[in-house]
Each structure stands twice: as structure tokens, then as C-alpha cells.
Amino acid sequence: MKVEIWSVSQAKARFSEVVDAAQSHPQKIANRGKDIAIVMSMKEYASLRELKDLAAPEARMREFLRFSEDISRDAEGDFEIPKSADRPSPFDVFD
């Protein structure tokens, strides 16, 4: 993906070109040689937001709980977690 670099004055003078080009790949805006902004398509922005949201611990927990509910609903009562007294302890290997 080729990122084009525009100076602030170029981007201001040719703003519609910057926005059009951003539909295919991000456009970098620089001021005095320092990167200051990126212009990107809404589709790419939405993808980045989704990745960020999925990386958040709360989102991962929500996704896990939603997945767990789906599993238990799909099992239709066949999915059972054994009581702690009925399952072996992971520490039994140290006996």
C-alpha cells in the first residue's frame, strides 16, 4: 500500500484530491517534515476501530460470554460442567 505524503499547503489547496486518493489508500499530511495527520476512507477507519474495540479487555470478555451463551444454547442441555468433586484436580500430578 503506497501512502502519499502531502504538505499542509498542498492538502489544503487540493483537498478533494486528498479525499479521493484516501478511498484507495491512506494519505499522510506533514508540516515542516513532521507527520501530523492521516486521511483515510471510512471503511478503513471502521476496520481499525473494530480491531481496537476487539483488543479491549471488556470487548474480549463480552465476546467470550456471547460465545459461551451460544455454545450452551446450541448444546440444548447436553452441555454440562462436572461438579468440582467429580473432576480431577490439575494438581494431582504433583502427588
ROMARGU-119352 format. One record per residue: residue in three letters; chain; z, x, y of N, C-alpha, C, CB in turn. Coordinates in nm, 3 decimals, always signed. Glycine has a CB too. Example, Ala and Ser with C-alpha at 12.3 -4.5 7.8 and 13.67 -1.06 7.14 Angstrom:
- rest;kette;nzz;nxx;nyy;cazz;caxx;cayy;czz;cxx;cyy;cbzz;cbxx;cbyy
- Ala;A;+0.780;+1.319;-0.569;+0.780;+1.230;-0.450;+0.780;+1.320;-0.330;+0.905;+1.131;-0.447
- Ser;A;+0.708;+1.285;-0.225;+0.714;+1.367;-0.106;+0.787;+1.290;+0.003;+0.572;+1.408;-0.060
END
This chain:
- rest;kette;nzz;nxx;nyy;cazz;caxx;cayy;czz;cxx;cyy;cbzz;cbxx;cbyy
- Met;A;+0.000;+0.085;-0.117;+0.000;+0.000;+0.000;+0.000;+0.090;+0.123;+0.122;-0.097;+0.000
- Lys;A;-0.099;+0.073;+0.207;-0.112;+0.153;+0.328;-0.039;+0.084;+0.444;-0.261;+0.177;+0.364
- Val;A;+0.056;+0.152;+0.501;+0.129;+0.098;+0.616;+0.069;+0.160;+0.742;+0.284;+0.128;+0.606
- Glu;A;+0.020;+0.074;+0.829;-0.035;+0.124;+0.956;+0.078;+0.140;+1.057;-0.144;+0.028;+1.010
- Ile;A;+0.063;+0.240;+1.142;+0.164;+0.267;+1.245;+0.102;+0.236;+1.381;+0.214;+0.415;+1.239
- Trp;A;+0.172;+0.155;+1.457;+0.130;+0.115;+1.591;+0.236;+0.160;+1.691;+0.107;-0.040;+1.600
- Ser;A;+0.192;+0.205;+1.807;+0.288;+0.230;+1.914;+0.325;+0.094;+1.972;+0.230;+0.328;+2.025
- Val;A;+0.432;+0.089;+2.046;+0.474;-0.038;+2.107;+0.364;-0.091;+2.198;+0.605;-0.020;+2.187
- Ser;A;+0.305;-0.004;+2.278;+0.200;-0.050;+2.371;+0.076;-0.098;+2.296;+0.161;+0.064;+2.468
- Gln;A;+0.038;-0.031;+2.186;-0.075;-0.077;+2.105;-0.044;-0.213;+2.043;-0.108;+0.026;+1.994
- Ala;A;+0.075;-0.226;+1.986;+0.113;-0.351;+1.921;+0.117;-0.466;+2.021;+0.250;-0.336;+1.853
- Lys;A;+0.163;-0.438;+2.141;+0.169;-0.541;+2.244;+0.029;-0.583;+2.286;+0.249;-0.491;+2.366
- Ala;A;-0.059;-0.485;+2.306;-0.195;-0.515;+2.351;-0.279;-0.582;+2.242;-0.263;-0.388;+2.398
- Arg;A;-0.249;-0.552;+2.115;-0.330;-0.602;+2.005;-0.244;-0.680;+1.904;-0.402;-0.485;+1.934
- Phe;A;-0.154;-0.759;+1.958;-0.055;-0.829;+1.875;-0.120;-0.914;+1.766;+0.032;-0.917;+1.962
- Ser;A;-0.224;-0.988;+1.798;-0.286;-1.073;+1.695;-0.344;-0.989;+1.582;-0.397;-1.161;+1.758
- Glu;A;-0.395;-0.871;+1.612;-0.445;-0.781;+1.507;-0.329;-0.732;+1.418;-0.519;-0.660;+1.569
- Val;A;-0.217;-0.702;+1.481;-0.099;-0.657;+1.405;-0.056;-0.767;+1.309;+0.018;-0.618;+1.501
- Val;A;-0.047;-0.889;+1.357;-0.005;-1.002;+1.274;-0.107;-1.027;+1.162;+0.012;-1.128;+1.360
- Asp;A;-0.235;-1.022;+1.194;-0.338;-1.043;+1.091;-0.330;-0.935;+0.983;-0.479;-1.043;+1.154
- Ala;A;-0.316;-0.809;+1.024;-0.307;-0.699;+0.928;-0.180;-0.709;+0.843;-0.309;-0.564;+1.002
- Ala;A;-0.074;-0.765;+0.899;+0.053;-0.778;+0.827;+0.042;-0.875;+0.709;+0.163;-0.826;+0.922
- Gln;A;-0.061;-0.957;+0.708;-0.079;-1.051;+0.597;-0.117;-0.977;+0.468;-0.186;-1.155;+0.631
- Ser;A;-0.174;-0.857;+0.481;-0.212;-0.781;+0.361;-0.117;-0.666;+0.332;-0.353;-0.727;+0.377
- His;A;-0.055;-0.609;+0.435;+0.044;-0.502;+0.414;+0.127;-0.484;+0.542;-0.025;-0.369;+0.374
- Pro;A;+0.250;-0.436;+0.529;+0.340;-0.422;+0.645;+0.282;-0.331;+0.752;+0.475;-0.369;+0.600
- Gln;A;+0.317;-0.362;+0.876;+0.273;-0.285;+0.992;+0.398;-0.225;+1.058;+0.191;-0.374;+1.094
- Lys;A;+0.395;-0.095;+1.077;+0.510;-0.026;+1.135;+0.488;-0.010;+1.286;+0.532;+0.114;+1.068
- Ile;A;+0.592;-0.038;+1.365;+0.590;-0.020;+1.510;+0.679;+0.099;+1.543;+0.637;-0.150;+1.585
- Ala;A;+0.627;+0.192;+1.623;+0.702;+0.311;+1.660;+0.710;+0.323;+1.812;+0.637;+0.438;+1.599
- Asn;A;+0.819;+0.379;+1.859;+0.837;+0.404;+2.002;+0.877;+0.550;+2.018;+0.946;+0.307;+2.065
- Arg;A;+0.791;+0.626;+2.085;+0.814;+0.770;+2.106;+0.836;+0.844;+1.974;+0.933;+0.791;+2.197
- Gly;A;+0.756;+0.807;+1.874;+0.762;+0.875;+1.745;+0.872;+0.827;+1.652;+0.778;+1.018;+1.766
- Lys;A;+0.954;+0.733;+1.697;+1.063;+0.682;+1.615;+1.029;+0.541;+1.566;+1.197;+0.682;+1.695
- Asp;A;+1.038;+0.520;+1.434;+1.011;+0.387;+1.378;+1.117;+0.289;+1.426;+1.008;+0.392;+1.223
- Ile;A;+1.069;+0.176;+1.479;+1.166;+0.078;+1.533;+1.154;-0.061;+1.474;+1.150;+0.069;+1.681
- Ala;A;+1.038;-0.092;+1.411;+1.022;-0.228;+1.358;+0.913;-0.230;+1.252;+0.987;-0.327;+1.471
- Ile;A;+0.917;-0.335;+1.170;+0.814;-0.362;+1.070;+0.771;-0.507;+1.089;+0.866;-0.336;+0.922
- Val;A;+0.641;-0.530;+1.087;+0.587;-0.666;+1.090;+0.528;-0.689;+0.951;+0.479;-0.686;+1.206
- Met;A;+0.571;-0.798;+0.885;+0.523;-0.828;+0.750;+0.496;-0.977;+0.736;+0.625;-0.782;+0.645
- Ser;A;+0.425;-1.013;+0.631;+0.394;-1.154;+0.607;+0.521;-1.229;+0.567;+0.285;-1.169;+0.496
- Met;A;+0.519;-1.360;+0.586;+0.633;-1.442;+0.546;+0.651;-1.438;+0.395;+0.614;-1.588;+0.594
- Lys;A;+0.542;-1.430;+0.320;+0.551;-1.424;+0.174;+0.627;-1.298;+0.131;+0.410;-1.425;+0.110
- Glu;A;+0.594;-1.184;+0.191;+0.662;-1.060;+0.157;+0.809;-1.064;+0.202;+0.590;-0.940;+0.221
- Tyr;A;+0.834;-1.121;+0.319;+0.971;-1.134;+0.369;+1.054;-1.221;+0.274;+0.971;-1.194;+0.511
- Ala;A;+0.996;-1.332;+0.230;+1.068;-1.422;+0.139;+1.101;-1.350;+0.007;+0.985;-1.549;+0.110
- Ser;A;+1.009;-1.268;-0.042;+1.034;-1.191;-0.164;+1.149;-1.093;-0.145;+0.908;-1.116;-0.207
- Leu;A;+1.152;-1.026;-0.033;+1.261;-0.933;-0.004;+1.395;-1.005;+0.008;+1.231;-0.856;+0.125
- Arg;A;+1.395;-1.121;+0.074;+1.519;-1.199;+0.086;+1.569;-1.243;-0.051;+1.497;-1.323;+0.177
- Glu;A;+1.477;-1.283;-0.135;+1.516;-1.327;-0.269;+1.577;-1.211;-0.348;+1.394;-1.384;-0.345
- Leu;A;+1.517;-1.094;-0.339;+1.573;-0.976;-0.405;+1.712;-0.944;-0.352;+1.481;-0.856;-0.388
- Lys;A;+1.727;-0.951;-0.220;+1.856;-0.921;-0.159;+1.961;-1.023;-0.204;+1.845;-0.921;-0.005
- Asp;A;+1.922;-1.150;-0.205;+2.016;-1.254;-0.245;+2.057;-1.239;-0.392;+1.954;-1.393;-0.222
- Leu;A;+1.962;-1.201;-0.477;+1.995;-1.184;-0.618;+2.083;-1.062;-0.641;+1.867;-1.171;-0.700
- Ala;A;+2.077;-0.967;-0.550;+2.159;-0.846;-0.564;+2.304;-0.869;-0.523;+2.099;-0.732;-0.482
- Ala;A;+2.329;-0.975;-0.448;+2.465;-1.003;-0.402;+2.551;-1.046;-0.520;+2.464;-1.113;-0.292
- Pro;A;+2.674;-0.997;-0.529;+2.760;-1.032;-0.643;+2.778;-1.183;-0.662;+2.896;-0.967;-0.625
- Glu;A;+2.792;-1.256;-0.554;+2.812;-1.401;-0.566;+2.689;-1.466;-0.627;+2.843;-1.464;-0.428
- Ala;A;+2.571;-1.419;-0.588;+2.447;-1.477;-0.642;+2.434;-1.446;-0.790;+2.325;-1.424;-0.566
- Arg;A;+2.471;-1.324;-0.829;+2.465;-1.289;-0.971;+2.561;-1.377;-1.051;+2.499;-1.139;-0.992
- Met;A;+2.679;-1.402;-0.997;+2.776;-1.487;-1.066;+2.724;-1.630;-1.076;+2.912;-1.484;-0.993
- Arg;A;+2.667;-1.682;-0.966;+2.611;-1.817;-0.970;+2.501;-1.826;-1.075;+2.555;-1.857;-0.831
- Glu;A;+2.415;-1.725;-1.081;+2.306;-1.724;-1.178;+2.361;-1.718;-1.320;+2.212;-1.604;-1.153
- Phe;A;+2.464;-1.638;-1.343;+2.528;-1.629;-1.474;+2.586;-1.764;-1.515;+2.639;-1.521;-1.473
- Leu;A;+2.656;-1.829;-1.423;+2.717;-1.959;-1.454;+2.611;-2.064;-1.482;+2.808;-2.004;-1.338
- Arg;A;+2.504;-2.062;-1.403;+2.395;-2.157;-1.425;+2.332;-2.132;-1.564;+2.287;-2.146;-1.312
- Phe;A;+2.312;-2.006;-1.598;+2.258;-1.970;-1.729;+2.351;-2.014;-1.841;+2.233;-1.819;-1.736
- Ser;A;+2.483;-1.992;-1.821;+2.582;-2.031;-1.921;+2.581;-2.182;-1.942;+2.722;-1.985;-1.879
- Glu;A;+2.569;-2.257;-1.835;+2.562;-2.403;-1.847;+2.438;-2.445;-1.924;+2.564;-2.469;-1.709
- Asp;A;+2.327;-2.378;-1.897;+2.202;-2.410;-1.969;+2.216;-2.384;-2.118;+2.085;-2.328;-1.912
- Ile;A;+2.280;-2.272;-2.153;+2.299;-2.239;-2.295;+2.385;-2.344;-2.363;+2.364;-2.100;-2.310
- Ser;A;+2.496;-2.379;-2.301;+2.586;-2.477;-2.365;+2.520;-2.615;-2.372;+2.720;-2.486;-2.287
- Arg;A;+2.441;-2.651;-2.273;+2.372;-2.780;-2.275;+2.264;-2.780;-2.383;+2.311;-2.810;-2.136
- Asp;A;+2.191;-2.669;-2.397;+2.085;-2.659;-2.498;+2.142;-2.657;-2.639;+2.003;-2.534;-2.474
- Ala;A;+2.262;-2.605;-2.655;+2.323;-2.596;-2.788;+2.369;-2.732;-2.839;+2.442;-2.500;-2.785
- Glu;A;+2.383;-2.829;-2.752;+2.423;-2.966;-2.786;+2.546;-2.969;-2.876;+2.308;-3.039;-2.853
- Gly;A;+2.646;-2.894;-2.839;+2.770;-2.898;-2.915;+2.776;-2.798;-3.028;+2.792;-3.034;-2.969
- Asp;A;+2.664;-2.732;-3.059;+2.662;-2.633;-3.167;+2.716;-2.498;-3.122;+2.520;-2.617;-3.220
- Phe;A;+2.729;-2.481;-2.995;+2.773;-2.353;-2.940;+2.924;-2.356;-2.924;+2.703;-2.323;-2.803
- Glu;A;+2.994;-2.273;-3.002;+3.139;-2.275;-2.998;+3.192;-2.133;-2.988;+3.195;-2.344;-3.122
- Ile;A;+3.286;-2.112;-2.903;+3.351;-1.982;-2.891;+3.477;-1.986;-2.976;+3.384;-1.946;-2.741
- Pro;A;+3.489;-1.893;-3.071;+3.608;-1.896;-3.157;+3.735;-1.869;-3.077;+3.595;-1.794;-3.270
- Lys;A;+3.843;-1.929;-3.121;+3.972;-1.906;-3.056;+4.010;-1.760;-3.076;+4.083;-2.001;-3.112
- Ser;A;+4.088;-1.707;-2.986;+4.122;-1.564;-2.991;+4.189;-1.526;-3.122;+4.212;-1.528;-2.874
- Ala;A;+4.266;-1.615;-3.182;+4.334;-1.584;-3.308;+4.234;-1.573;-3.422;+4.441;-1.692;-3.340
- Asp;A;+4.118;-1.637;-3.410;+4.019;-1.638;-3.517;+3.917;-1.526;-3.508;+3.948;-1.769;-3.516
- Arg;A;+3.915;-1.455;-3.399;+3.815;-1.347;-3.387;+3.885;-1.212;-3.387;+3.730;-1.365;-3.259
- Pro;A;+3.819;-1.110;-3.439;+3.880;-0.977;-3.446;+3.897;-0.915;-3.307;+3.797;-0.885;-3.534
- Ser;A;+3.999;-0.835;-3.296;+4.024;-0.765;-3.171;+3.934;-0.643;-3.163;+4.172;-0.725;-3.158
- Pro;A;+3.876;-0.614;-3.047;+3.794;-0.492;-3.035;+3.878;-0.366;-3.050;+3.721;-0.490;-2.902
- Phe;A;+4.010;-0.379;-3.042;+4.099;-0.263;-3.053;+4.140;-0.233;-3.197;+4.223;-0.286;-2.968
- Asp;A;+4.097;-0.318;-3.293;+4.130;-0.296;-3.433;+4.070;-0.166;-3.485;+4.083;-0.412;-3.517
- Val;A;+3.968;-0.115;-3.422;+3.905;+0.009;-3.468;+3.996;+0.129;-3.450;+3.775;+0.033;-3.392
- Phe;A;+4.101;+0.114;-3.367;+4.194;+0.224;-3.341;+4.311;+0.226;-3.438;+4.245;+0.216;-3.200
- Asp;A;+4.318;+0.127;-3.528;+4.430;+0.121;-3.624;+4.418;+0.227;-3.731;+4.438;-0.016;-3.690
END
